[in-house]
Amino acid sequence: MYQEAFRHIKNLNLQTELLEALEWDQDAVDEFNEWFVNCLNASYSPDALLQNVMTVWGEDIVIIVKKIIKSEIDNIKDDKIKEARVYHED
């Protein structure tokens, strides 16, 4: 999950949403990104992760985290499709 966990950091739309939600404070966004990756590495369940985000960062960030999770799921599906195509091409 490490590689997928970092993709949201490169997603300009998600980073802009985080910046806006955190009142355009880049240090806060950097802190969130580090905190979020640590949570992912700790293997929280999705419900525990969202509850933790709510407690530490608030409802606005929970909404963005849901988008991050959806984006990661979509990326993983896309990767699987690409892998299948490469595997079956001769």
C-alpha positions in Angstrom: 0.0 0.0 0.0 3.0 2.3 0.4 3.1 3.3 -3.3 -0.6 3.9 -3.5 -0.6 5.8 -0.2 1.6 8.5 -1.6 -0.3 9.1 -4.8 -2.7 11.5 -3.2 0.2 13.8 -2.4 0.9 14.2 -6.1 -2.8 14.8 -6.9 -3.1 18.5 -7.4 -6.9 18.6 -7.1 -6.8 16.8 -3.7 -3.9 18.9 -2.4 -5.7 22.1 -3.4 -8.8 20.9 -1.6 -6.7 20.2 1.5 -5.1 23.6 1.3 -8.5 25.3 1.1 -9.9 23.2 4.0 -6.8 24.0 6.0 -7.1 27.7 5.3 -4.2 27.8 2.8 -1.6 26.7 5.3 1.0 24.6 3.5 2.6 23.5 6.7 -0.7 22.1 7.9 -1.1 20.2 4.6 2.4 18.8 4.9 1.6 17.8 8.5 -1.7 16.2 7.4 0.1 14.3 4.6 2.7 12.9 7.0 0.0 12.0 9.6 -2.2 10.4 7.0 0.5 8.2 5.5 1.5 7.1 9.1 -2.2 6.1 9.7 -2.3 4.1 6.5 1.0 2.4 7.5 -0.6 1.6 10.9 -3.3 -0.3 9.0 -6.3 1.3 10.6 -9.7 -0.1 9.5 -11.5 2.4 7.2 -14.0 3.2 10.0 -11.2 3.7 12.5 -9.3 5.9 10.0 -12.3 8.1 9.3 -13.1 8.4 13.1 -9.4 9.3 13.7 -9.5 11.9 10.9 -12.7 13.4 12.4 -11.2 13.6 15.9 -7.9 15.1 14.8 -8.7 17.2 11.7 -12.5 17.7 11.5 -15.4 17.0 9.2 -14.1 19.0 6.2 -11.0 16.8 6.1 -13.0 13.6 6.4 -14.8 14.6 3.2 -11.5 15.0 1.4 -10.1 11.7 2.9 -13.1 9.9 1.5 -12.2 11.3 -1.9 -8.5 10.3 -1.4 -9.6 6.7 -0.6 -11.9 6.6 -3.6 -9.1 7.9 -5.8 -6.7 5.3 -4.5 -9.3 2.5 -5.1 -9.7 3.8 -8.7 -5.9 3.9 -9.1 -5.5 0.4 -7.9 -8.2 -0.8 -10.3 -6.5 1.0 -13.1 -3.2 -0.6 -12.2 -4.7 -4.1 -12.1 -6.2 -3.5 -15.6 -2.9 -2.3 -16.9 -1.1 -5.3 -15.4 -3.6 -7.7 -16.9 -3.1 -6.1 -20.4 0.7 -6.3 -20.1 0.5 -9.9 -18.8 -1.7 -11.0 -21.7 0.1 -9.2 -24.5 2.6 -11.3 -26.4 
